[in-house]
Amino acid sequence: MDSIRRQLRQLDRQLTGQEGLPGLILYDAPLLVPAAGLIAGIAARHCIILPFLSWPAITLLSILGWIIYLRRPHGNRLFFPVFFVLLAFFSLGAVRLSLFQQPTSNDVRNFVGEDRILATLRGRVLTEVFEADKNDWKFGRYSWSGGGASFYLTITHAETETGFQSLSGTVRVQVEGELEGIEPGDTVQMYCWLSRFEPPLNPGQFDVADYMHRRGVYVSATVKNAAGVERMEKASPASFPRLQKRLRELTTTALVDDSIAQDPARGILEALILGQRKNQSPEVFEAFRKTGLAHFICLSGLHFGILALFIWWISRIFGLSKRWRAVVCLGVTILYMLIIPPRAATLRAAILVWFMCLATLVFRHPRPLNTLCFAAIGMLLIRPMDVFAPDWQLSYGTVAGILLFYNPIYNRILTVTLDRLPDRWDLSLTGRLCLGGIARVLESTTVGLSAWLGGAGILLYHFGTINPWSAVFTVLASPVVFFILMFGFLKILVGFWLPTLGALLAVVTAGLAQLLVWSVTVLRNVPFSEIVLGHIPGLIIAMIYICFLWPRLFPSRRLLYRRLVFASILGTVLLPFAWNWNKEVRFANLEVTVLSVGHGQAIHIALPDSRHLLFDAGSLTVQDPGRRVILPYLRYRGIRDLEAILISHDDIDHLNAIPEVVAGIHVHAVLSNSAVCRQAQTLSSAGFLRQCLEQEHLEIRPIDHVLWKNDPVQWNFLWPTERIMEDKAVSDNDKSQVVLLEYAGRRILLCSDIERAAQAGLLELYPQLQSDIVIMPHHGSATNLLDDFVPRLNPEAIIVSCSRQRSKTAFHPPASVKSYYTPTDGAVSIQITSDGNLSIHSFRGQ
């Protein structure tokens, strides 16, 4: 009977014209066209810079055209209004972005150029102070001395020669050291360096400048010492920031008290219920990311929906009418929004819930897709650059996927499953219970699959990965998440008044949180839980979404049409895999990429047979280089595993990123010379690395020269000799592994950190040694370089991996030798083809 009802509803929608694109525009989502026009206008203005008045002119012309159209009869009553509304909102989007990016005359960005400047600023603290945790990075406590606190400041005044003058704008403040006593709303004065945000230096690296520009922040302020921030006026206890902070503290205390363990239960509960991810373990977050379940620990519509259902259920128990339930739900969710961070997903979910409540108050039936479009329009008019943010796109993409694909997918699944069961199943109580349980599982699976269809392309474009099993994993994890949220919300409500019940709920929620972590840790080991494809062009992603949406927007009952659509969908789904395969096999090249990691070294070597290696992985000046630079680069390239990581020597700036790399990607072996292997058994940086690798069931093994004999690339391990490695008087730097790579008649010399003594010994051992490319020793240090070292090697180009401060005093060759410096040129890539053609390009030079 249910199948008959579904078919009748489908037939009714077809007869009334509610199917396809016209039905969406006229019945389900009239705001779809304005939302699409606004997004297109913002994107066009971002890509094309036109005079400001041209966009209002387009808007006026479109409105004029619409007025003329309304005064004259036309055959097509739908096309022209849609076209003119689309054009009007297209112009509105372009105008809004122009206004958003237009600075005022006294904006701070007008006074900060390419070089940083020293300034004294006054302003109001906008956000809570975030304290960085060095323990998130294995080697953090040993090698990171960078900033420890950060916050956002709204500038009011700046000191000039004539005193303090009015200044506007928002800056991100980074303080090197612990900062205490500063709270949101406080007025402070600080002595800082102001500079522009720099674009990334490596492929795949997070673009901080783009992220900040989307938030309307263009200038960074660096305070060298916490004493450089002075509080001038404390915020009033009745001020909104102080009240909001106090409310968050009370809620956090009510949720996670001393009875809940610090890790991982505390981090999971704070992330799931309060959106606070500062106590989240990086290893746990990585497991959620690999399984495609990261949306559970990033507040989303699911959390808001469960909270709304929970409040609705509690209100119903107390006998409230529907309208009063809507009022209570509206009030609680508004209060909840004051507690949690205002991210794109939570704002979108809040607007949806509030509109549902308002629709109940005025006795109207809500239209979710139309409400989603209204939420998008409202948010983009406030912050238009959010449309380019991955979290904004994922938030709206997944919800739109559910709203657009749920019904057709669910109807199709029911047609091939429950509708084919015998009618006698409906007669018995056991049969009805089984049917109900199966239906609930199918509903959850359909929701997960619909959300995956809406968000998979966005994840693939921004992060180069897809999670094929995420829909199934979502179904498995959803019950645990549901009960964590239910008991967590209940604990917040009763924890203050009923301590005994609160303690019992704390035990239950902590146990459920640990169960969730254990489950996700197990699921991450399922084969193909994450497929790394690397960077995929936006055109391919657009083709995939067009093929997915085509049958939904332009349905047809014709069998040939449906088969062609299915074939098109299948073909576009396979396109990213074909693109990735083509990148791997189209050229038999040797590629060596020197990543920009500041004062340190990380060199990626891609062999012609599609194997990949790392030569060193570490930095002294970049915090957590493994997760921030190396792993994003490998994912961008679509690299799924590493044949080996070679460690040149026992120096922290050459190996402190290896634990995070090993945890984030499959590594077959970690290799080094015998000097490092001996050091690994002592209290040293190599020794600490050995302890970290043991947790991943790896060890530092000696380089076996047999492994490299049949390689298409000839590996020459030139230095150190066995005698040098055993000599305790020789420094670790002079025991650095020097490797000469030869392929197709070309040579690349990797010098590591050898100093003058080792350089002289190397040239004495190999007096005829020459190389086309030299990756300079000791980060290009001119004081630790023999005068004749580079001339003897006679290179075409040199590459220096160093920090920005060291680049000014680094070795600079004569004009006949090309030089590349990673702080300014970014990652430098060398390619040697099978016929011996050599090319060099830098990331900043592309």
C-alpha positions in Angstrom: 0.0 0.0 0.0 2.9 2.3 0.8 4.3 1.8 -2.7 0.9 2.7 -4.2 0.8 5.9 -2.2 4.3 6.9 -3.3 3.4 6.3 -6.9 0.2 8.4 -6.5 2.2 11.3 -4.9 4.7 11.1 -7.7 2.0 11.2 -10.3 0.3 14.1 -8.6 3.6 16.1 -8.7 4.0 15.4 -12.3 0.5 16.4 -13.2 0.7 19.7 -11.2 4.1 20.6 -12.7 6.0 20.2 -9.4 8.7 18.0 -10.9 12.0 19.2 -12.2 13.4 22.7 -12.3 10.0 24.6 -12.8 8.6 22.8 -9.7 11.6 23.8 -7.6 11.3 27.4 -8.6 7.6 27.7 -8.3 6.7 25.4 -5.4 9.7 24.1 -3.4 12.2 27.0 -3.5 11.2 30.3 -5.1 14.3 31.8 -3.5 16.6 29.3 -5.4 17.0 31.8 -8.3 17.9 34.8 -6.1 20.4 32.6 -4.2 22.0 31.3 -7.4 22.2 34.8 -8.8 23.8 36.2 -5.7 26.4 33.5 -5.6 27.2 33.9 -9.3 27.5 37.7 -8.8 29.9 37.3 -5.9 32.0 34.8 -7.9 32.0 37.0 -11.0 33.1 40.1 -9.0 35.9 38.0 -7.3 37.3 37.0 -10.7 36.6 40.1 -12.8 37.4 43.6 -11.5 35.1 46.2 -13.1 34.5 49.9 -12.1 32.2 50.0 -9.1 29.4 51.9 -10.9 29.1 49.3 -13.6 27.4 46.8 -11.2 24.7 49.2 -10.0 24.1 50.1 -13.7 23.5 46.4 -14.5 21.1 46.2 -11.5 19.1 49.3 -12.7 18.9 47.9 -16.3 17.7 44.6 -15.0 15.0 46.2 -12.9 14.0 48.4 -15.7 13.8 45.4 -18.0 11.6 43.6 -15.5 9.3 46.6 -15.2 8.9 46.7 -19.0 8.3 43.0 -19.1 5.5 43.3 -16.5 3.7 45.9 -18.6 3.7 43.8 -21.8 2.2 40.3 -22.4 4.6 37.5 -23.1 4.2 33.9 -24.1 6.5 32.5 -21.5 5.4 33.6 -18.1 8.3 31.9 -16.3 11.5 32.6 -18.2 11.6 36.4 -18.2 10.9 36.9 -14.4 13.5 34.2 -13.6 16.0 35.8 -15.9 15.6 39.3 -14.5 15.5 38.2 -10.9 18.7 36.2 -11.6 20.3 39.3 -13.2 19.3 41.6 -10.4 20.7 39.4 -7.7 23.8 38.8 -9.8 24.4 42.5 -9.7 23.6 42.7 -6.0 26.2 40.1 -5.3 28.9 41.9 -7.2 28.0 45.2 -5.5 28.0 43.7 -2.0 31.4 42.1 -2.5 32.8 45.4 -3.8 31.5 47.2 -0.7 32.8 44.4 1.6 36.3 44.7 0.1 36.4 48.5 -0.1 38.4 49.9 2.9 37.6 53.1 4.6 40.0 56.0 4.4 41.5 55.3 7.8 41.6 51.5 7.5 44.8 49.9 8.8 45.4 48.0 5.5 46.0 51.4 3.8 49.1 51.9 5.9 50.7 48.5 5.7 52.6 47.6 2.5 54.9 44.7 1.6 57.3 45.4 4.4 56.3 45.1 8.0 56.2 48.2 10.2 56.4 48.9 13.9 53.3 50.3 15.5 51.5 51.1 18.7 47.8 50.3 18.6 44.8 50.7 20.8 41.6 48.7 20.4 39.1 46.4 21.8 39.6 42.6 22.1 37.1 40.9 19.9 37.5 37.2 20.8 38.8 35.0 23.5 42.5 34.4 23.7 43.5 31.1 22.1 46.5 29.4 23.8 48.4 27.1 21.4 49.2 23.6 22.8 52.7 22.4 22.0 51.7 18.9 23.0 49.6 18.6 19.8 52.9 18.2 18.0 55.2 15.4 19.1 58.4 17.5 18.9 56.6 20.7 19.9 58.0 21.0 23.3 61.6 20.5 22.0 61.7 22.5 18.8 58.9 25.1 18.7 59.5 28.4 20.3 56.9 30.3 18.3 53.8 32.3 19.4 51.7 30.9 22.2 48.6 33.1 22.2 46.4 34.7 19.6 43.2 36.8 19.4 41.4 39.3 17.1 41.5 43.0 17.9 39.3 45.8 16.6 41.5 48.8 16.2 40.4 52.2 17.4 43.6 54.3 17.5 47.2 54.2 16.4 50.2 56.3 17.6 51.6 58.9 15.2 54.1 61.7 15.5 51.3 64.0 16.6 49.8 61.6 19.1 47.1 58.9 18.8 44.9 59.2 15.7 41.7 57.4 14.8 42.2 54.1 12.9 39.8 51.3 11.9 40.0 47.7 10.9 40.5 44.3 12.5 43.9 42.6 13.0 44.8 39.1 14.1 47.3 39.4 17.0 49.9 36.7 17.6 51.8 36.9 20.9 55.0 35.0 21.5 54.4 33.7 25.0 51.6 33.1 27.4 49.1 35.9 27.7 47.0 36.1 30.9 44.3 38.4 32.1 43.0 39.6 28.7 39.4 38.9 28.0 36.9 39.8 25.2 35.7 43.4 25.5 38.9 44.7 27.2 40.5 47.8 25.8 44.3 47.2 25.3 47.4 49.0 24.0 50.1 46.9 22.3 53.4 47.4 20.7 53.7 45.2 17.6 54.9 44.6 14.1 52.2 44.9 11.5 52.4 43.0 8.2 50.3 41.6 5.5 49.3 37.9 5.4 51.4 36.0 2.9 50.1 33.4 0.5 51.2 29.8 0.9 54.6 28.7 -0.1 53.8 25.1 -0.9 51.1 23.3 -3.0 48.2 22.1 -0.9 49.2 24.2 2.1 46.4 26.0 3.9 46.1 29.6 2.6 46.0 31.7 5.7 45.8 35.0 3.7 42.8 33.8 1.8 41.1 32.6 5.0 41.7 35.9 6.7 40.5 37.9 3.7 37.3 36.0 3.7 36.8 37.2 7.3 37.7 40.8 6.4 41.1 40.7 8.1 44.0 41.8 6.0 46.7 42.7 8.6 48.6 40.6 11.1 50.1 42.0 14.3 53.0 40.2 16.0 53.9 41.0 19.6 57.3 39.7 20.6 56.5 39.5 24.3 53.4 39.2 26.4 54.5 42.4 28.2 53.8 44.2 25.0 50.1 43.9 25.5 48.8 46.3 28.2 45.2 46.3 29.4 43.9 49.9 29.6 40.3 49.3 30.5 38.6 46.1 31.7 35.3 45.2 30.0 32.2 45.8 32.1 30.8 42.6 33.8 27.5 43.5 32.1 29.0 43.8 28.6 27.9 41.3 26.0 31.3 39.7 25.5 31.8 39.1 29.2 28.3 37.7 29.6 28.8 35.5 26.6 32.1 34.2 28.0 30.6 33.6 31.4 27.7 31.7 29.8 30.2 29.5 27.9 32.2 28.8 31.0 29.1 27.8 33.0 27.9 25.5 30.2 31.3 23.9 29.8 31.5 23.3 33.6 28.0 21.8 33.6 29.0 19.4 30.7 32.5 18.3 31.6 33.4 18.3 35.3 36.2 16.5 37.1 34.5 13.2 36.8 35.1 13.1 33.0 38.5 12.2 31.8 40.5 14.8 30.0 41.2 12.8 26.9 39.6 11.6 24.7 36.1 11.9 26.3 36.4 15.6 27.3 37.5 16.6 23.8 34.8 14.6 22.1 32.0 16.0 24.3 33.2 19.6 24.0 33.4 19.3 20.2 30.1 17.5 19.8 27.9 19.6 22.0 29.7 23.0 22.4 31.7 23.2 19.2 35.0 23.7 21.1 37.8 21.8 19.4 40.8 23.1 21.4 40.9 20.0 23.6 40.5 17.6 20.6 43.3 15.1 20.1 44.9 15.5 16.7 45.1 11.7 16.4 41.3 11.4 17.1 40.5 14.2 14.6 42.6 12.4 12.0 40.6 9.2 12.5 37.3 11.1 12.1 38.6 12.9 9.0 39.8 9.6 7.3 36.4 8.0 7.9 34.4 11.0 6.6 32.8 11.5 10.1 34.5 14.8 10.9 31.1 16.4 10.6 30.2 14.8 13.9 32.9 16.7 15.8 32.2 20.0 13.9 28.9 21.4 15.0 26.4 21.0 12.2 22.7 20.8 11.4 22.6 17.3 13.0 23.5 18.7 16.4 21.0 21.6 16.1 18.3 19.2 14.9 18.8 16.8 17.8 18.7 19.7 20.3 15.5 21.1 18.7 13.9 17.6 18.9 15.1 17.2 22.5 13.6 20.5 23.6 10.4 19.7 21.6 10.1 16.4 23.4 10.7 17.9 26.8 8.1 20.6 26.1 5.6 17.9 25.0 6.1 15.9 28.2 5.2 19.1 30.2 2.0 19.3 28.2 2.8 22.5 26.1 0.9 23.1 22.9 2.7 23.2 19.6 2.9 27.0 19.5 4.4 27.1 23.0 6.8 24.3 22.1 8.0 26.4 19.2 8.5 29.4 21.5 10.5 27.4 24.0 12.5 25.8 21.2 13.2 29.2 19.6 14.4 30.6 23.0 16.7 27.7 23.8 18.3 27.6 20.4 18.9 31.3 20.5 20.6 30.9 23.8 22.6 27.9 22.4 23.8 30.1 19.6 25.3 32.5 22.2 27.3 29.6 23.6 28.8 27.9 20.5 31.1 29.4 17.9 29.2 31.1 15.1 30.4 28.9 12.2 28.7 28.6 8.8 27.1 25.2 9.6 25.7 26.4 13.0 24.4 29.6 11.5 22.7 27.8 8.7 21.2 25.2 11.0 20.0 27.9 13.4 18.2 29.8 10.6 16.5 26.5 9.5 15.4 25.7 13.0 14.2 29.2 13.7 12.1 29.3 10.5 10.6 25.9 11.4 9.6 27.4 14.8 8.2 30.6 13.2 6.2 28.6 10.6 4.6 26.7 13.5 3.7 29.9 15.2 1.9 31.3 12.2 0.4 27.9 11.2 2.4 27.7 7.9 4.0 24.6 6.4 7.8 25.2 6.1 9.6 24.6 2.9 13.2 23.5 3.9 14.9 24.1 0.6 13.4 27.6 0.3 14.5 28.3 3.9 18.0 27.0 3.1 18.2 29.5 0.1 17.0 32.3 2.4 19.7 31.4 4.9 22.4 31.5 2.2 21.2 34.9 0.9 21.2 36.4 4.4 24.7 35.0 5.3 26.2 36.1 2.0 24.9 39.6 2.3 26.7 39.9 5.6 29.9 38.1 4.7 30.0 37.5 0.9 33.5 35.9 0.8 32.1 32.9 2.8 30.9 31.5 -0.5 34.5 30.5 -1.2 35.1 28.9 2.2 35.2 25.0 2.3 33.1 24.8 5.5 30.4 27.1 4.0 30.3 25.1 0.8 30.2 21.8 2.7 27.5 23.0 5.1 25.1 24.1 2.3 26.2 21.4 -0.1 25.4 18.5 2.2 22.0 19.9 3.3 21.1 20.7 -0.3 22.1 17.1 -1.2 19.7 15.7 1.4 16.8 18.0 0.3 17.3 17.3 -3.4 18.3 13.6 -3.5 16.6 12.1 -0.4 13.1 11.4 -1.9 14.2 9.9 -5.3 16.9 7.8 -3.7 14.7 6.6 -0.9 11.8 5.8 -3.2 14.2 3.8 -5.5 15.7 1.9 -2.5 12.2 1.0 -1.3 11.2 -0.1 -4.7 14.0 -2.7 -4.9 13.8 -3.8 -1.2 10.7 -3.5 1.0 8.2 -3.3 -1.9 9.3 -6.7 -3.0 8.7 -8.4 0.3 5.6 -10.7 0.6 2.4 -9.0 1.9 2.3 -11.5 4.9 5.1 -9.5 6.5 2.6 -6.7 7.3 0.3 -9.1 9.1 2.3 -10.2 12.1 3.7 -8.1 14.9 7.2 -9.4 14.4 7.0 -8.6 10.7 5.9 -5.1 11.3 8.7 -4.5 13.8 11.3 -5.9 11.4 9.9 -3.7 8.6 10.0 -0.7 10.8 13.6 -1.4 11.8 14.7 -1.9 8.2 12.9 1.2 7.2 14.7 3.3 9.8 18.1 1.8 8.6 17.2 2.6 5.0 16.2 6.2 6.0 19.5 6.7 7.8 21.5 5.2 4.9 19.6 7.4 2.4 20.3 10.6 4.4 24.0 9.7 4.6 24.2 8.9 0.9 22.4 12.1 -0.1 24.7 14.2 2.1 27.7 12.4 0.6 26.5 13.2 -2.9 26.1 16.9 -1.9 29.5 17.2 -0.2 31.9 14.6 -1.8 32.8 16.8 -4.8 33.5 19.8 -2.5 35.8 17.6 -0.3 37.5 16.3 -3.4 38.1 19.8 -4.8 39.5 21.3 -1.6 41.3 18.4 0.0 41.9 15.9 -2.8 40.2 13.0 -1.0 36.9 11.1 -1.0 35.4 8.8 1.7 33.4 6.1 -0.1 32.2 4.5 3.1 31.2 7.7 4.9 27.4 7.0 4.3 27.7 3.6 5.9 29.9 4.8 8.7 27.4 7.6 9.4 24.6 5.1 9.9 26.8 3.0 12.2 28.0 6.0 14.3 24.7 8.0 14.4 23.0 6.1 17.3 26.1 6.6 19.5 26.2 10.3 18.6 22.5 10.7 19.1 22.7 9.3 22.7 25.8 11.4 23.5 24.0 14.5 22.5 20.8 13.6 24.3 22.6 12.7 27.6 25.0 15.6 27.2 22.2 18.2 26.8 20.3 16.5 29.7 23.5 16.8 31.9 23.8 20.5 31.1 20.1 21.0 32.2 20.2 19.0 35.4 23.9 19.1 36.4 23.5 22.2 38.6 20.3 21.2 40.4 20.7 17.4 40.7 24.4 16.7 41.3 23.9 12.9 41.8 22.0 12.5 38.5 24.6 14.8 36.8 27.4 12.5 38.0 25.6 9.4 36.7 25.0 11.2 33.3 28.7 12.1 33.3 29.7 8.5 33.5 27.3 7.5 30.7 28.3 10.3 28.4 32.0 9.7 29.0 31.5 6.0 28.2 29.6 6.7 25.1 32.3 9.2 24.0 35.0 6.6 24.5 32.9 4.1 22.6 32.6 6.5 19.7 36.4 7.1 19.6 37.1 3.4 19.7 34.5 2.8 16.9 36.0 5.5 14.6 39.5 4.2 15.3 38.4 0.8 14.1 36.5 2.1 11.1 39.5 4.1 9.9 41.3 0.8 9.2 38.5 -0.4 6.8 40.0 -0.7 3.3 39.3 2.3 1.1 37.8 4.4 3.9 39.8 7.2 2.4 40.9 7.5 -1.2 43.5 10.1 -1.9 43.3 11.4 -5.5 45.1 14.7 -5.2 44.1 18.1 -6.7 41.2 17.7 -9.2 40.4 20.6 -11.5 37.2 22.5 -10.7 35.8 21.8 -14.2 35.7 18.1 -13.5 33.9 18.7 -10.2 31.4 21.0 -11.9 30.7 18.2 -14.5 30.1 15.7 -11.7 27.5 18.0 -10.0 25.8 18.8 -13.3 25.4 15.1 -14.0 24.1 14.4 -10.5 21.6 17.3 -10.7 20.4 16.8 -14.3 17.9 14.0 -13.6 16.6 15.8 -10.6 16.1 19.1 -12.5 15.1 17.6 -15.8 13.3 14.3 -15.1 12.0 12.1 -17.9 10.2 8.7 -18.0 11.9 7.7 -21.3 14.1 4.6 -20.8 16.8 5.8 -23.3 17.1 9.2 -21.7 17.5 7.6 -18.2 20.2 5.2 -19.5 22.1 8.1 -21.1 21.9 10.1 -17.9 23.1 7.1 -15.9 26.0 6.5 -18.3 26.9 10.2 -18.0 26.9 10.1 -14.2 29.1 6.9 -14.2 31.5 8.5 -16.6 32.0 11.7 -14.7 32.4 9.8 -11.4 35.3 7.9 -13.0 36.9 11.1 -14.3 38.8 12.0 -11.1 40.3 8.5 -10.9 41.3 8.7 -14.6 42.8 12.1 -14.0 44.8 10.8 -11.1 46.0 7.7 -13.0 47.0 9.9 -16.0 49.2 12.1 -13.7 51.1 9.0 -12.5 51.8 7.3 -15.8 51.9 9.9 -18.6 55.5 10.7 -18.0 58.5 8.6 -16.8 60.1 11.6 -15.0 62.2 12.0 -12.0 60.9 14.8 -9.9 62.6 16.3 -6.8 60.7 19.0 -4.9 62.3 21.0 -2.1 59.5 22.1 0.1 59.5 25.5 1.9 59.6 24.6 5.6 61.6 27.6 6.9 64.8 26.6 8.7 64.7 22.9 8.0 64.5 20.5 5.1 61.9 18.3 3.5 62.5 17.0 0.0 60.0 14.9 -1.9 61.4 12.5 -4.5 59.0 11.1 -7.1 60.7 8.2 -9.0 59.8 7.3 -12.7 58.2 4.1 -11.5 55.6 6.0 -9.5 57.3 5.4 -6.1 57.7 8.3 -3.7 60.2 9.1 -1.0 61.0 11.8 1.5 64.5 13.0 2.2 64.3 14.6 5.6 61.2 16.1 7.2 61.6 18.8 9.8 61.8 22.5 10.6 62.8 24.8 13.5 60.6 27.8 12.4 57.4 26.2 11.2 55.0 24.9 13.8 54.0 21.2 13.2 55.5 21.1 9.6 54.2 17.5 9.2 50.5 18.4 9.4 50.8 22.0 8.1 53.1 21.5 5.1 54.2 18.0 4.2 50.9 16.0 4.5 48.8 18.6 2.7 51.4 18.6 -0.1 51.3 14.8 -0.4 47.5 14.8 -0.4 47.5 17.6 -3.1 49.7 15.4 -5.2 47.5 12.4 -4.6 50.3 10.4 -3.0 48.9 7.5 -1.0 52.0 6.0 0.5 55.8 6.5 0.8 58.3 3.9 -0.1 60.7 5.3 2.5 61.7 8.4 4.6 65.5 8.9 4.5 67.0 10.8 7.4 70.2 12.6 6.6 71.5 13.1 10.1 70.5 13.5 13.8 69.3 17.1 13.8 65.9 18.1 15.0 65.2 20.4 12.1 65.6 17.5 9.7 63.3 14.9 11.4 60.8 16.5 13.8 57.9 16.2 11.3 58.4 12.5 10.7 56.0 11.3 13.5 53.1 13.2 12.1 53.9 12.1 8.5 54.0 8.5 9.6 50.7 8.8 11.4 49.0 10.5 8.4 50.2 8.3 5.5 51.4 4.8 5.0 55.2 4.7 5.2 57.0 1.4 4.3 60.3 2.2 6.0 62.3 4.9 7.8 66.0 4.7 6.8 69.3 6.4 7.7 73.0 5.7 7.9 74.6 3.8 10.8 75.5 7.0 12.6 71.9 7.9 13.1 70.9 4.4 13.9 73.4 4.4 16.8 72.2 7.8 17.9 68.6 6.5 18.0 69.6 4.2 20.9 70.6 7.3 23.0 68.9 10.3 24.6 68.8 12.4 21.4 66.3 13.7 18.9 66.8 10.5 16.9 66.1 8.6 20.2 62.9 10.4 20.7 61.9 9.8 17.1 62.6 6.1 17.6 60.1 6.1 20.5 57.5 7.8 18.4 58.0 5.4 15.5 57.5 2.4 17.8 53.9 3.4 18.3 53.4 3.1 14.6 55.3 -0.3 14.5 58.3 1.2 12.6 62.0 1.5 13.4 64.9 3.4 12.0 66.7 0.9 9.8 70.1 1.2 8.1 70.1 2.1 4.4 70.5 -1.1 2.4 72.3 -0.3 -0.8 70.9 -3.4 -2.4 67.4 -1.8 -2.3 68.6 0.9 -4.8 70.5 -1.2 -7.3 67.6 -1.9 -9.7 66.1 1.5 -9.4 65.6 3.5 -12.6 67.4 6.3 -10.8 71.0 5.7 -9.8 71.5 6.4 -6.1 75.1 7.3 -5.1 75.6 7.6 -1.3 78.8 9.6 -1.3 79.2 10.7 2.3 79.9 9.8 5.1 82.3 7.0 5.0 82.2 4.2 7.6 85.3 5.7 9.3 83.6 9.1 9.5 80.4 7.6 10.9 82.3 5.8 13.7 84.5 8.8 14.6 83.0 10.4 17.7 85.0 13.6 17.2 83.0 14.4 14.0 79.9 16.5 14.4 76.4 15.3 13.5 76.3 17.8 10.7 79.5 16.4 9.1 78.0 12.9 9.3 75.1 14.1 7.2 74.1 11.7 4.4 75.1 13.2 1.0 73.3 11.6 -2.0 73.8 12.1 -5.7 70.8 11.2 -7.9 71.6 10.4 -11.6 68.9 9.9 -14.2 69.0 10.3 -18.0 72.5 11.8 -17.8 71.5 14.5 -15.3 72.6 14.8 -11.7 71.1 16.3 -8.5 73.3 16.6 -5.4 71.6 16.6 -1.9 74.1 18.0 0.5 72.2 17.9 3.8 74.1 19.9 6.5 77.7 19.1 5.8 80.1 21.9 6.9 83.6 22.9 5.7 85.4 19.7 6.9 82.9 17.4 5.3 82.8 19.5 2.1 86.6 19.3 1.8 86.5 15.5 2.5 83.8 15.0 -0.2 85.7 16.9 -2.8 88.9 15.0 -1.9 87.1 11.6 -2.3 85.5 12.7 -5.6 87.7 15.2 -7.3 85.7 15.0 -10.6 82.3 15.4 -8.8 79.9 17.7 -10.7 76.2 18.2 -10.5 73.5 20.0 -12.6 71.6 20.9 -9.5 72.9 21.4 -6.0 70.6 21.5 -3.0 72.9 23.6 -0.8 74.5 22.4 2.4 73.6 23.7 5.8 70.6 25.8 4.6 72.8 27.9 2.3 75.1 29.2 5.1 77.8 31.3 3.6 80.0 31.1 6.7 80.1 27.3 6.6 80.8 27.0 2.9 84.1 26.4 1.2 84.9 29.1 -1.3 85.5 26.6 -4.1 82.7 24.1 -3.2 80.1 25.4 -5.6 82.6 26.3 -8.4 84.0 22.8 -8.3 80.5 21.3 -8.7 79.8 23.6 -11.6 76.0 23.5 -11.3 73.3 25.1 -13.5 71.3 26.1 -10.4 71.4 25.9 -6.6 68.5 25.6 -4.2 68.6 26.9 -0.6 66.1 25.6 2.0 66.2 28.1 4.9 64.1 30.6 6.9 63.3 34.1 5.7 65.8 35.6 8.2 68.6 33.3 7.0 67.9 34.0 3.3 69.4 37.5 3.5 72.8 36.1 4.7 72.7 32.9 2.6 75.2 32.1 -0.2 74.4 33.9 -3.4 76.1 32.5 -6.5 77.4 34.5 -9.6 74.8 35.5 -12.2 75.6 32.5 -14.4 74.1 30.1 -11.8 70.4 30.3 -11.2 69.4 30.4 -7.5 66.2 29.5 -5.7 65.4 30.3 -2.1 62.4 28.6 -0.5 61.3 31.5 1.7 60.7 33.7 -1.3 60.3 31.3 -4.2 58.3 28.7 -2.3 58.6 25.0 -3.0 61.1 24.4 -5.8 60.5 21.4 -8.2 63.1 19.8 -10.5 61.9 17.6 -13.3 64.1 15.4 -15.5 62.5 13.6 -18.4 63.5 10.2 -19.8 65.4 12.0 -22.6 67.4 14.2 -20.2 65.5 17.4 -20.4 65.8 19.3 -17.1 63.4 22.0 -15.9 63.0 23.9 -12.7 60.0 25.8 -11.5 59.1 27.4 -8.2 55.6 27.5 -6.6 55.7 31.3 -6.3 56.9 31.6 -9.9 54.0 29.7 -11.4 
